[in-house]
Amino acid sequence: MPNTIDICQTAELFATFEDNPVVVTTVGCLCVAYVLVVIWARRKDAQDQAKVKVTVLEDNDPFAQYHYLVTVYTGHRRGAATSSKVTVTLYGLDGESEPHHLSDPDIPVFERGGVDVFLLSTLFPLEELRGLRLWHDNSGDRPSWAVLLEMRKCTSGASEHSLHYTVNAQ
């Protein structure tokens, strides 16, 4: 039979601080450290949530009716970010999209450990996604890049088909 916990007896043990100050101080410090770590983690989560948004590409045709989400996960290792201009072309069963420049005028993209989501539009359906061509122009002071890509066809907000690619462009 397990031991029962008596709250009154536990409170009495903390009242005997003079008899055992090291244990009470250690437990108190651990509790304070835990609270500080929780506060720090919540602030970091809030900062990450503020960065997440879908970027509508500037070179999308305003009359395009077929939409695709391209999610780019930049790696966490040192040197994973890129300052190059990145372009993507999607390939489907019924054709390919025009080349689209992946950029956001408001926030930096393709940062180390970052997640960037772009809404790419086409005038005609690509149907089932078969692949993509992703390239950058090696411009800027950090042209190397480690990236994981996800493409998703969007129809009325629902995901019909998605593909995942891991790319390691050095």
Secondary structure as GFF3:
##gff-version 3
##sequence-region A 1 170
A	DSSP	alpha_helix	7	15	.	.	.	ID=ss1
A	DSSP	alpha_helix	21	51	.	.	.	ID=ss2
A	DSSP	beta_strand	54	56	.	.	.	ID=ss3
A	DSSP	beta_strand	66	74	.	.	.	ID=ss4
A	DSSP	beta_strand	86	92	.	.	.	ID=ss5
A	DSSP	beta_strand	95	96	.	.	.	ID=ss6
A	DSSP	beta_strand	100	102	.	.	.	ID=ss7
A	DSSP	beta_strand	115	122	.	.	.	ID=ss8
A	DSSP	beta_strand	129	136	.	.	.	ID=ss9
A	DSSP	beta_strand	145	155	.	.	.	ID=ss10
A	DSSP	beta_strand	158	169	.	.	.	ID=ss11
###
